[in-house]
Structure formats: C-alpha cells, structure tokens
Amino acid sequence: MARQVQYELGINGAFLTRRWERPGNWMKLTREIGFKNHEFCGDVIDPFFSGDREFQLETARQVRAEAERYGVYIT
C-alpha cells in the first residue's frame, strides 16, 4: 500500500513588512492571492521599527480578528 502525504501551502508574511501596514490588508491579500495559511512574520511588529509593547499587543489582536474575518490560518 502506497503512503500518501497531504500538505497545505501557505505564504510567509515577511513580504508584507512595512509595505501593507494594516493586518486587514495582510489577511485580505493572503486570501486574494489564493492562500489559506499565513506564516506570521514577527518583523511586522518589531519594536525597533513599529512601537512599544501596547502597539505589539494591539497589532496581535488585530491580526487574529482579521485572520478570522478572511478565513486565514496563522502559522
């Protein structure tokens, strides 16, 4: 009996760094180009470029909400 392997492709969110600034844009774009899985890139909330802890926490909340809205899984 042959083994089968299933996998799902996703997209690495690094390409979004400092280009599409809002989580809603990231998740919408991820779905529009045909992916359900989005590998979150920590660079988009890098404190050196992006802000303090509160900014990071708020961005994380927005990412979660927008991923749910667009049916995207964060990996």
OpenMM code with the backbone's topology and positions (N, CA, C; nanometers):
from openmm import Vec3, app, unit

residues = "MET ALA ARG GLN VAL GLN TYR GLU LEU GLY ILE ASN GLY ALA PHE LEU THR ARG ARG TRP GLU ARG PRO GLY ASN TRP MET LYS LEU THR ARG GLU ILE GLY PHE LYS ASN HIS GLU PHE CYS GLY ASP VAL ILE ASP PRO PHE PHE SER GLY ASP ARG GLU PHE GLN LEU GLU THR ALA ARG GLN VAL ARG ALA GLU ALA GLU ARG TYR GLY VAL TYR ILE THR".split()
positions = [
    Vec3(0.0838, -0.1177, 0.0000),
    Vec3(0.0000, 0.0000, 0.0000),
    Vec3(0.0891, 0.1253, 0.0000),
    Vec3(0.0632, 0.2140, -0.0915),
    Vec3(0.1423, 0.3370, -0.1034),
    Vec3(0.1011, 0.4376, 0.0042),
    Vec3(0.1982, 0.5068, 0.0538),
    Vec3(0.1694, 0.6128, 0.1520),
    Vec3(0.1327, 0.7406, 0.0793),
    Vec3(0.0444, 0.8133, 0.1356),
    Vec3(0.0071, 0.9434, 0.0814),
    Vec3(0.0453, 1.0516, 0.1809),
    Vec3(0.0923, 1.1589, 0.1263),
    Vec3(0.1272, 1.2739, 0.2083),
    Vec3(0.0391, 1.3897, 0.1654),
    Vec3(-0.0213, 1.4535, 0.2613),
    Vec3(-0.1021, 1.5718, 0.2330),
    Vec3(-0.0337, 1.6922, 0.2945),
    Vec3(-0.0361, 1.7996, 0.2232),
    Vec3(0.0191, 1.9228, 0.2775),
    Vec3(-0.0591, 2.0408, 0.2226),
    Vec3(-0.0534, 2.1469, 0.2955),
    Vec3(-0.1167, 2.2713, 0.2525),
    Vec3(-0.0096, 2.3776, 0.2429),
    Vec3(-0.0102, 2.4478, 0.1342),
    Vec3(0.0845, 2.5572, 0.1173),
    Vec3(0.0326, 2.6831, 0.1844),
    Vec3(0.1237, 2.7634, 0.2249),
    Vec3(0.0898, 2.8930, 0.2820),
    Vec3(0.1852, 2.9960, 0.2272),
    Vec3(0.1742, 3.1139, 0.2790),
    Vec3(0.2621, 3.2216, 0.2351),
    Vec3(0.3298, 3.2806, 0.3581),
    Vec3(0.4558, 3.3150, 0.3418),
    Vec3(0.5307, 3.3774, 0.4505),
    Vec3(0.5018, 3.5266, 0.4499),
    Vec3(0.4604, 3.5787, 0.5643),
    Vec3(0.4217, 3.7186, 0.5750),
    Vec3(0.5362, 3.8187, 0.5704),
    Vec3(0.6594, 3.7728, 0.5543),
    Vec3(0.7729, 3.8653, 0.5510),
    Vec3(0.7624, 3.9643, 0.4348),
    Vec3(0.6978, 3.9254, 0.3274),
    Vec3(0.6873, 4.0156, 0.2122),
    Vec3(0.6018, 4.1382, 0.2440),
    Vec3(0.5270, 4.1321, 0.3515),
    Vec3(0.4396, 4.2432, 0.3897),
    Vec3(0.5095, 4.3504, 0.4714),
    Vec3(0.6272, 4.3170, 0.5218),
    Vec3(0.6959, 4.4044, 0.6149),
    Vec3(0.7055, 4.5465, 0.5630),
    Vec3(0.6431, 4.6373, 0.6360),
    Vec3(0.6452, 4.7811, 0.6107),
    Vec3(0.5916, 4.8207, 0.4729),
    Vec3(0.5163, 4.7342, 0.4104),
    Vec3(0.4572, 4.7687, 0.2816),
    Vec3(0.3062, 4.7840, 0.2937),
    Vec3(0.2409, 4.6836, 0.3495),
    Vec3(0.0970, 4.6908, 0.3754),
    Vec3(0.0835, 4.6988, 0.5265),
    Vec3(0.0546, 4.8150, 0.5771),
    Vec3(0.0713, 4.8410, 0.7193),
    Vec3(-0.0384, 4.7887, 0.8106),
    Vec3(-0.1506, 4.7481, 0.7605),
    Vec3(-0.2609, 4.7070, 0.8477),
    Vec3(-0.2889, 4.5568, 0.8342),
    Vec3(-0.3145, 4.4900, 0.9490),
    Vec3(-0.3421, 4.3467, 0.9464),
    Vec3(-0.4566, 4.3075, 0.8527),
    Vec3(-0.5588, 4.3913, 0.8404),
    Vec3(-0.6675, 4.3606, 0.7475),
    Vec3(-0.6177, 4.3508, 0.6044),
    Vec3(-0.5223, 4.4353, 0.5701),
    Vec3(-0.4638, 4.4297, 0.4354),
    Vec3(-0.3851, 4.3008, 0.4159),
    Vec3(-0.3128, 4.2569, 0.5201),
    Vec3(-0.2324, 4.1353, 0.5084),
    Vec3(-0.3210, 4.0142, 0.4829),
    Vec3(-0.4260, 4.0032, 0.5643),
    Vec3(-0.5118, 3.8850, 0.5544),
    Vec3(-0.5944, 3.8868, 0.4263),
    Vec3(-0.6422, 4.0032, 0.3878),
    Vec3(-0.7176, 4.0142, 0.2629),
    Vec3(-0.6293, 3.9756, 0.1447),
    Vec3(-0.5080, 4.0270, 0.1412),
    Vec3(-0.4157, 3.9956, 0.0326),
    Vec3(-0.3797, 3.8470, 0.0310),
    Vec3(-0.3580, 3.7898, 0.1483),
    Vec3(-0.3274, 3.6464, 0.1574),
    Vec3(-0.4371, 3.5648, 0.0903),
    Vec3(-0.5629, 3.5955, 0.1198),
    Vec3(-0.6749, 3.5210, 0.0593),
    Vec3(-0.6910, 3.5526, -0.0885),
    Vec3(-0.6738, 3.6792, -0.1261),
    Vec3(-0.6927, 3.7174, -0.2667),
    Vec3(-0.5927, 3.6484, -0.3594),
    Vec3(-0.4747, 3.6193, -0.3097),
    Vec3(-0.3768, 3.5514, -0.3965),
    Vec3(-0.3842, 3.3997, -0.3816),
    Vec3(-0.4854, 3.3521, -0.3056),
    Vec3(-0.5179, 3.2102, -0.3064),
    Vec3(-0.4651, 3.1248, -0.1926),
    Vec3(-0.4199, 3.1857, -0.0854),
    Vec3(-0.3690, 3.1078, 0.0272),
    Vec3(-0.4644, 3.1134, 0.1455),
    Vec3(-0.4696, 3.0013, 0.2211),
    Vec3(-0.5465, 2.9960, 0.3451),
    Vec3(-0.4540, 3.0056, 0.4666),
    Vec3(-0.3273, 2.9765, 0.4467),
    Vec3(-0.2302, 2.9735, 0.5559),
    Vec3(-0.1323, 3.0882, 0.5414),
    Vec3(-0.1127, 3.1588, 0.6517),
    Vec3(-0.0246, 3.2752, 0.6536),
    Vec3(0.0770, 3.2558, 0.7647),
    Vec3(0.2041, 3.2442, 0.7270),
    Vec3(0.3091, 3.2320, 0.8271),
    Vec3(0.3409, 3.3718, 0.8787),
    Vec3(0.3055, 3.3966, 1.0018),
    Vec3(0.3227, 3.5290, 1.0597),
    Vec3(0.4706, 3.5611, 1.0730),
    Vec3(0.5071, 3.6796, 1.0332),
    Vec3(0.6456, 3.7268, 1.0410),
    Vec3(0.6559, 3.8308, 1.1520),
    Vec3(0.7340, 3.8015, 1.2537),
    Vec3(0.7495, 3.8922, 1.3661),
    Vec3(0.8081, 4.0272, 1.3290),
    Vec3(0.8695, 4.0370, 1.2129),
    Vec3(0.9262, 4.1651, 1.1704),
    Vec3(0.8199, 4.2742, 1.1594),
    Vec3(0.6966, 4.2355, 1.1334),
    Vec3(0.5923, 4.3371, 1.1175),
    Vec3(0.5546, 4.4033, 1.2494),
    Vec3(0.5969, 4.3440, 1.3611),
    Vec3(0.5736, 4.4082, 1.4910),
    Vec3(0.7052, 4.4272, 1.5658),
    Vec3(0.8135, 4.4384, 1.4948),
    Vec3(0.9451, 4.4615, 1.5532),
    Vec3(0.9436, 4.5921, 1.6323),
    Vec3(0.9744, 4.5871, 1.7617),
    Vec3(0.9663, 4.7088, 1.8436),
    Vec3(1.0619, 4.8192, 1.7993),
    Vec3(1.1704, 4.7829, 1.7351),
    Vec3(1.2644, 4.8843, 1.6887),
    Vec3(1.2006, 4.9748, 1.5838),
    Vec3(1.1167, 4.9140, 1.4975),
    Vec3(1.0544, 4.9888, 1.3895),
    Vec3(0.9089, 5.0257, 1.4165),
    Vec3(0.8406, 4.9439, 1.4945),
    Vec3(0.6952, 4.9531, 1.4985),
    Vec3(0.6330, 5.0079, 1.6255),
    Vec3(0.7022, 5.0120, 1.7335),
    Vec3(0.6392, 5.0678, 1.8517),
    Vec3(0.6573, 4.9844, 1.9764),
    Vec3(0.5908, 5.0263, 2.0802),
    Vec3(0.6063, 4.9662, 2.2120),
    Vec3(0.5207, 4.8403, 2.2294),
    Vec3(0.5248, 4.7868, 2.3502),
    Vec3(0.4528, 4.6626, 2.3810),
    Vec3(0.3029, 4.6745, 2.3539),
    Vec3(0.2434, 4.7868, 2.3903),
    Vec3(0.0991, 4.8041, 2.3669),
    Vec3(0.0676, 4.7991, 2.2180),
    Vec3(0.1511, 4.8603, 2.1364),
    Vec3(0.1334, 4.8530, 1.9907),
    Vec3(0.1403, 4.7080, 1.9440),
    Vec3(0.2374, 4.6337, 1.9951),
    Vec3(0.2526, 4.4934, 1.9557),
    Vec3(0.1303, 4.4115, 1.9940),
    Vec3(0.0810, 4.4298, 2.1159),
    Vec3(-0.0367, 4.3553, 2.1617),
    Vec3(-0.1606, 4.3906, 2.0798),
    Vec3(-0.1790, 4.5168, 2.0523),
    Vec3(-0.2947, 4.5591, 1.9727),
    Vec3(-0.2852, 4.5044, 1.8305),
    Vec3(-0.1661, 4.5058, 1.7744),
    Vec3(-0.1478, 4.4508, 1.6394),
    Vec3(-0.1780, 4.3012, 1.6391),
    Vec3(-0.1321, 4.2300, 1.7411),
    Vec3(-0.1607, 4.0865, 1.7507),
    Vec3(-0.3112, 4.0612, 1.7577),
    Vec3(-0.3830, 4.1425, 1.8339),
    Vec3(-0.5301, 4.1288, 1.8417),
    Vec3(-0.5936, 4.1529, 1.7041),
    Vec3(-0.5457, 4.2545, 1.6360),
    Vec3(-0.5992, 4.2855, 1.5024),
    Vec3(-0.5703, 4.1724, 1.4038),
    Vec3(-0.4508, 4.1172, 1.4106),
    Vec3(-0.4148, 4.0063, 1.3215),
    Vec3(-0.5096, 3.8897, 1.3428),
    Vec3(-0.5331, 3.8552, 1.4680),
    Vec3(-0.6229, 3.7431, 1.4979),
    Vec3(-0.7632, 3.7689, 1.4443),
    Vec3(-0.8144, 3.8882, 1.4682),
    Vec3(-0.9501, 3.9225, 1.4238),
    Vec3(-0.9611, 3.9227, 1.2714),
    Vec3(-0.8633, 3.9789, 1.2046),
    Vec3(-0.8673, 3.9858, 1.0581),
    Vec3(-0.8461, 3.8488, 0.9947),
    Vec3(-0.7628, 3.7665, 1.0554),
    Vec3(-0.7449, 3.6304, 1.0048),
    Vec3(-0.8770, 3.5544, 1.0115),
    Vec3(-0.9466, 3.5688, 1.1204),
    Vec3(-1.0777, 3.5042, 1.1342),
    Vec3(-1.1752, 3.5589, 1.0306),
    Vec3(-1.1746, 3.6892, 1.0132),
    Vec3(-1.2648, 3.7537, 0.9165),
    Vec3(-1.2459, 3.6995, 0.7747),
    Vec3(-1.1205, 3.6778, 0.7363),
    Vec3(-1.0912, 3.6329, 0.5992),
    Vec3(-1.0710, 3.4827, 0.5874),
    Vec3(-1.0871, 3.4101, 0.6971),
    Vec3(-1.0723, 3.2643, 0.6917),
    Vec3(-0.9289, 3.2213, 0.6679),
    Vec3(-0.8355, 3.2917, 0.7300),
    Vec3(-0.6931, 3.2613, 0.7149),
    Vec3(-0.6420, 3.2012, 0.8442),
    Vec3(-0.5573, 3.0998, 0.8324),
    Vec3(-0.4948, 3.0368, 0.9485),
    Vec3(-0.3549, 3.0951, 0.9653),
    Vec3(-0.3245, 3.1366, 1.0876),
    Vec3(-0.1924, 3.1882, 1.1198),
    Vec3(-0.1034, 3.0712, 1.1604),
    Vec3(0.0114, 3.0617, 1.0984),
    Vec3(0.1053, 2.9553, 1.1317),
    Vec3(0.2358, 3.0135, 1.1772),
] * unit.nanometer
topology = app.Topology()
chain = topology.addChain("A")
for resn in residues:
    res = topology.addResidue(resn, chain)
    for name in ("N", "CA", "C"):
        topology.addAtom(name, app.Element.getBySymbol(name[0]), res)
